[in-house]
Amino acid sequence: MADRWLKEVGNVDGVDGVFLANGKGNILGKLGHLEKDSILEKLTIHMLRIIAAFHLEDKNASEIEFYWEDRYVIAKHSGNFLLVTFCKSINILSLLRITLNVAMANILEDKKMTKTASKHVADKVLTLKRGVFDDSEKILISKLK
């Protein structure tokens, strides 16, 4: 079921790739021209750590957007999933956000997918403690205080 929604996001003109990850950073599905899974998982862990930092300050980060290696990255977060999209042009962001919202809503309605992801939900505090903070993460966390 999630493959259908990954295809919908991937069909937006200008999208290079899209993937779905669980709360521990594992890749559940992907489509398009993407990096190796090991790189995507490291990127996902960084995004989950940013979300965890906001969570510790009782703030919600349902979307993260940044520029990484010549591509725009937009990640939509629900409690169990992270839906991450790569695109080269900023001109498609409005249409892409709408498509991501529809895709995320449908993925969340998929009971099988939700059950699979709920088995892999990580505690936000533990997620934040994984690895070493790089300079950009330290700056972000200092702004939260």
C-alpha positions as CSV (number, residue, x, y, z in Angstrom):
1,M,0.0,0.0,0.0
2,A,2.8,2.5,0.9
3,D,4.4,1.8,-2.5
4,R,1.3,3.3,-4.2
5,W,1.7,6.6,-2.2
6,L,5.5,6.7,-2.8
7,K,4.7,6.5,-6.5
8,E,2.2,9.3,-6.2
9,V,4.8,11.5,-4.6
10,G,7.4,10.3,-7.1
11,N,5.2,11.3,-10.0
12,V,5.3,15.0,-9.0
13,D,7.4,16.6,-11.7
14,G,10.8,17.5,-10.3
15,V,10.9,14.9,-7.5
16,D,14.2,12.9,-7.6
17,G,13.2,10.3,-5.0
18,V,11.1,9.6,-2.0
19,F,11.4,7.1,0.9
20,L,9.5,6.1,4.0
21,A,11.4,5.4,7.2
22,N,10.2,4.2,10.6
23,G,10.9,5.8,14.0
24,K,14.3,4.0,14.3
25,G,15.5,5.2,11.0
26,N,15.0,2.0,9.0
27,I,14.0,2.4,5.4
28,L,10.5,0.8,4.8
29,G,10.3,1.7,1.1
30,K,11.9,3.9,-1.5
31,L,11.5,5.1,-5.0
32,G,13.6,7.1,-7.4
33,H,17.2,8.1,-7.6
34,L,18.4,7.9,-4.0
35,E,21.6,7.3,-2.1
36,K,22.4,3.9,-0.6
37,D,20.2,2.8,2.3
38,S,23.1,3.3,4.8
39,I,23.3,7.0,3.9
40,L,19.6,7.4,3.9
41,E,19.4,5.8,7.4
42,K,22.1,8.2,8.7
43,L,20.2,11.2,7.2
44,T,17.0,9.8,8.8
45,I,18.6,9.6,12.2
46,H,19.7,13.2,12.0
47,M,16.2,14.2,11.1
48,L,14.7,12.1,14.0
49,R,17.2,13.7,16.4
50,I,16.0,17.2,15.3
51,I,12.4,16.1,15.8
52,A,13.4,14.7,19.3
53,A,15.0,18.0,20.2
54,F,11.8,19.9,19.4
55,H,9.8,17.3,21.3
56,L,11.9,17.8,24.5
57,E,10.9,21.4,24.3
58,D,7.3,20.5,24.0
59,K,7.3,21.7,20.4
60,N,6.0,19.7,17.4
61,A,8.2,19.4,14.3
62,S,5.8,17.8,11.8
63,E,7.9,19.0,8.8
64,I,11.6,19.5,8.2
65,E,13.0,21.2,5.1
66,F,16.6,21.8,4.2
67,Y,19.1,21.8,1.4
68,W,21.5,18.8,1.2
69,E,24.0,17.9,-1.5
70,D,22.4,20.0,-4.3
71,R,18.8,18.9,-3.5
72,Y,16.0,20.1,-1.4
73,V,14.8,17.7,1.2
74,I,11.4,17.8,2.7
75,A,10.4,15.4,5.5
76,K,6.9,14.9,6.8
77,H,6.8,13.3,10.3
78,S,4.0,11.5,12.0
79,G,4.4,9.6,15.2
80,N,5.6,6.4,13.5
81,F,6.8,7.5,10.1
82,L,9.1,9.9,8.3
83,L,8.2,10.5,4.6
84,V,11.2,12.1,3.0
85,T,11.3,13.6,-0.5
86,F,14.3,14.9,-2.6
87,C,13.8,17.4,-5.3
88,K,16.1,19.8,-7.3
89,S,13.7,22.8,-7.7
90,I,12.1,24.9,-5.1
91,N,9.3,25.7,-7.6
92,I,7.4,22.5,-6.9
93,L,7.3,22.8,-3.1
94,S,3.6,23.9,-2.9
95,L,2.4,21.0,-5.0
96,L,4.8,18.7,-3.2
97,R,3.5,19.6,0.2
98,I,-0.1,19.0,-0.8
99,T,0.9,15.6,-2.3
100,L,2.9,14.7,0.8
101,N,-0.1,15.5,3.1
102,V,-2.4,13.3,1.1
103,A,0.2,10.5,0.9
104,M,0.9,10.7,4.7
105,A,-2.8,10.6,5.5
106,N,-3.3,7.5,3.4
107,I,-0.2,5.8,4.7
108,L,-1.5,6.4,8.3
109,E,-4.8,4.8,7.4
110,D,-3.1,1.6,6.3
111,K,-3.4,-0.6,9.3
112,K,-0.8,-3.1,8.2
113,M,1.8,-0.3,7.7
114,T,0.9,1.4,10.9
115,K,1.2,-1.9,12.8
116,T,4.6,-2.6,11.2
117,A,5.9,0.9,12.1
118,S,4.5,0.9,15.6
119,K,6.8,-2.0,16.4
120,H,9.7,0.2,15.6
121,V,8.9,3.4,17.5
122,A,11.8,4.8,19.4
123,D,11.7,6.9,22.5
124,K,12.5,10.5,21.5
125,V,15.0,11.0,24.4
126,L,16.9,7.9,23.3
127,T,16.8,9.0,19.7
128,L,18.3,12.3,20.7
129,K,21.2,10.5,22.6
130,R,22.2,8.4,19.5
131,G,25.5,9.4,18.1
132,V,27.4,12.7,18.5
133,F,26.0,16.1,17.8
134,D,27.5,17.9,14.9
135,D,27.8,21.7,14.9
136,S,24.6,22.4,13.0
137,E,22.6,20.2,15.5
138,K,24.3,22.0,18.5
139,I,23.2,25.4,17.0
140,L,19.6,24.2,16.5
141,I,19.4,22.8,20.0
142,S,20.8,26.1,21.5
143,K,18.1,28.0,19.7
144,L,15.4,25.9,21.3
145,K,16.5,26.8,24.8
